Amino acid sequence: MKPMKRGDQVWQTGEVVRRYLEGVRGGIPLAAEQFEIVLRLVRAARPMVGRFLDLGCGDGALGRVLAAAYPAAEGVLLDFSEPMLEAAREALAVGGRHRFVRADYGDRGWVDAVRDGAPFDVVVSGYSIHHQPDARKREIYGEILGLLEPGGLFLNLEHVASRSGWGEAVYDEYFTDSLYAHHVRQGGVKSRSEIAEAYVHRADKEANILAPVEDQCAWLRELGYERVDCFFKTFELALFGGCRGG
Ligand SMILES: C[S@@+](CC[C@H](N)C(=O)[O-])C[C@H]1O[C@@H](n2cnc3c(N)ncnc32)[C@H](O)[C@@H]1O
């Protein structure tokens, strides 16, 4: 029997990467506000950031925010998609301070691939870990805790589950409106229904394994994280996390 292809591996194809970076990332609603809240939390937890990790970095959307705010910091940007890492290298090509690591965090071995950059003041992850089954998400949160400095902060900016089909439908409309507005801003000529169609049938949708943010915050507390909270949420977009005890 042919081994089953994991859904998340669509991220290793140039076409899915291009569609996300050109058509979706800039259309995520309230992205600037999300980055601002990330920075506020980082500032409050760690006055100095020497080392950070961006897990499932894509083109380094979150890592770039940290690199700009903390120019002396050394970043580790990890992804299992070569086209994404290529985009991250291009976007962060400054002074060779950052390290780009190709690894699959679905496999516990990823920790060894970043250990020489640890312990980290901050670990961020953006819209990525939701591709893992819930049991593995929880393990990854534990592995991240082990890589943090005492007092260090983990923030997951994540696609989380709605509590009802009704909430999910409202979110889908909201997200599609935002993608369409992004498309129009870029000078695109597709109709809203074409954008909606492409969103519903996107190749990476199958790879989503969404979990409610309340459950994920509970896992963090059980694992020993402190100051755990959901710091931002609009429909299925949430920023949550916590600190390692000092
Ligand atoms: C939706 S993109 C988000 C990229 C970026 N963090 C952002 O905020 O725009 C999801 C990213 O997670 C990466 N990813 C998904 N599963 C992964 C895994 N098991 N190991 C490493 N990277 C993974 C994908 O390659 C992709 O770059």
The ligand as an ORCA input file, in Angstrom:
! r2SCAN-3c Opt
* xyz 0 1
  C       0.144     29.494      6.924
  S       1.893     29.455      6.795
  C       2.354     30.679      8.006
  C       3.713     31.266      7.771
  C       4.135     32.374      8.740
  N       4.379     31.866     10.072
  C       3.140     33.496      8.782
  O       2.724     33.913      9.871
  O       2.795     33.989      7.707
  C       2.281     27.941      7.648
  C       3.773     27.644      7.643
  O       4.033     26.544      8.515
  C       4.967     25.686      7.891
  N       4.775     24.335      8.447
  C       3.624     23.613      8.452
  N       3.829     22.420      9.050
  C       5.146     22.393      9.417
  C       5.947     21.418     10.063
  N       5.464     20.226     10.434
  N       7.261     21.703     10.300
  C       7.774     22.913      9.920
  N       7.052     23.882      9.281
  C       5.752     23.619      9.043
  C       4.602     25.776      6.409
  O       5.641     25.332      5.569
  C       4.307     27.258      6.267
  O       5.479     27.991      5.995
*
